[in-house]
Amino acid sequence: MPHQKYQSCIDACNECATACEHCASACLHEKDVQKMARCIELDRDCADLCALAARLMSRGSEFAARLCALCAEVCDACAAECGKHEAQHCQDCAAACRKCAEECRKMAG
């Protein structure tokens, strides 16, 4: 089964997607939402890519490795942006993004 080979990356992608969705929603409730705009944009892109990467790996798609390479790039950007903010949801998201980027780079080889 293809998904077993990539299970740690699938798990990291799913955890990252969840963290990014939570972060984006929480950012919308911050006092200065405009200050969080870039964070929200990257959270949404990252969540979508992570979810798609997990699905492609689960089905053993021939495109999974290339998508994981892009996913790692977006996770790095999201981690860098979230890391600039003191909010705990941003810090948690940054950590999930860093872990996912590492797993995706391993998977993409």
C-alpha positions as CSV (number, residue, x, y, z in Angstrom):
1,M,0.0,0.0,0.0
2,P,1.5,3.3,-1.1
3,H,0.3,5.3,1.9
4,Q,2.2,3.2,4.5
5,K,5.5,4.2,2.9
6,Y,4.7,7.9,3.3
7,Q,2.7,7.7,6.5
8,S,4.9,10.1,8.5
9,C,4.7,12.7,5.7
10,I,0.9,12.2,5.4
11,D,0.5,12.7,9.1
12,A,2.7,15.8,9.1
13,C,0.7,17.3,6.2
14,N,-2.6,16.6,7.9
15,E,-1.4,18.1,11.2
16,C,0.0,21.2,9.3
17,A,-3.3,21.7,7.4
18,T,-5.2,21.6,10.6
19,A,-2.8,24.0,12.3
20,C,-2.9,26.4,9.4
21,E,-6.7,26.4,9.3
22,H,-6.8,27.1,13.0
23,C,-4.2,29.9,12.7
24,A,-6.0,31.6,9.8
25,S,-9.3,31.5,11.8
26,A,-7.7,32.8,14.9
27,C,-5.9,35.6,13.0
28,L,-9.2,36.8,11.8
29,H,-10.1,37.5,15.5
30,E,-6.9,39.4,16.3
31,K,-7.3,43.2,17.1
32,D,-5.3,44.3,14.1
33,V,-6.5,41.9,11.4
34,Q,-4.7,43.9,8.6
35,K,-1.4,43.1,10.3
36,M,-2.2,39.4,10.0
37,A,-3.2,39.5,6.3
38,R,0.0,37.9,5.0
39,C,-0.2,35.2,7.7
40,I,-3.8,34.4,6.8
41,E,-3.0,34.2,3.0
42,L,-0.1,31.8,3.6
43,D,-2.1,29.8,6.1
44,R,-4.8,29.2,3.5
45,D,-2.4,28.3,0.7
46,C,-0.4,26.0,3.0
47,A,-3.5,24.2,4.4
48,D,-4.8,23.5,0.9
49,L,-1.4,22.3,-0.4
50,C,-0.8,20.1,2.6
51,A,-4.3,18.5,2.3
52,L,-3.7,17.9,-1.4
53,A,-0.3,16.4,-0.8
54,A,-1.6,14.0,1.8
55,R,-4.3,12.8,-0.6
56,L,-1.9,12.3,-3.4
57,M,0.5,10.4,-1.2
58,S,-2.4,8.3,0.1
59,R,-3.3,7.2,-3.4
60,G,0.3,6.7,-4.6
61,S,0.1,9.4,-7.2
62,E,3.0,9.8,-9.6
63,F,2.8,13.6,-8.9
64,A,3.1,13.3,-5.1
65,A,6.8,13.9,-4.9
66,R,6.7,17.1,-7.0
67,L,3.8,18.4,-5.0
68,C,5.6,17.7,-1.8
69,A,8.6,19.7,-3.0
70,L,6.2,22.7,-3.5
71,C,4.5,22.0,-0.2
72,A,7.8,22.2,1.6
73,E,8.5,25.6,0.0
74,V,5.1,27.0,1.0
75,C,5.4,25.5,4.5
76,D,8.8,27.3,4.9
77,A,7.2,30.6,3.8
78,C,4.3,30.1,6.2
79,A,6.6,29.1,9.1
80,A,8.7,32.3,8.5
81,E,5.6,34.5,8.5
82,C,3.8,32.9,11.4
83,G,7.1,32.9,13.4
84,K,7.0,36.8,13.3
85,H,3.9,36.9,15.4
86,E,3.7,36.4,19.1
87,A,0.3,34.8,19.2
88,Q,0.4,31.2,20.3
89,H,-1.7,30.0,17.4
90,C,1.0,31.5,15.1
91,Q,3.8,29.9,17.0
92,D,2.0,26.5,16.9
93,C,1.4,26.9,13.2
94,A,5.0,27.8,12.5
95,A,6.2,24.6,14.3
96,A,3.8,22.4,12.4
97,C,4.9,24.0,9.1
98,R,8.6,23.4,9.9
99,K,7.9,19.8,10.7
100,C,5.8,19.3,7.5
101,A,8.5,21.0,5.4
102,E,11.1,18.6,6.7
103,E,8.9,15.6,6.0
104,C,7.9,16.8,2.6
105,R,11.6,17.4,1.6
106,K,12.4,13.8,2.7
107,M,9.5,12.4,0.7
108,A,10.3,14.5,-2.4
109,G,13.9,13.2,-2.2
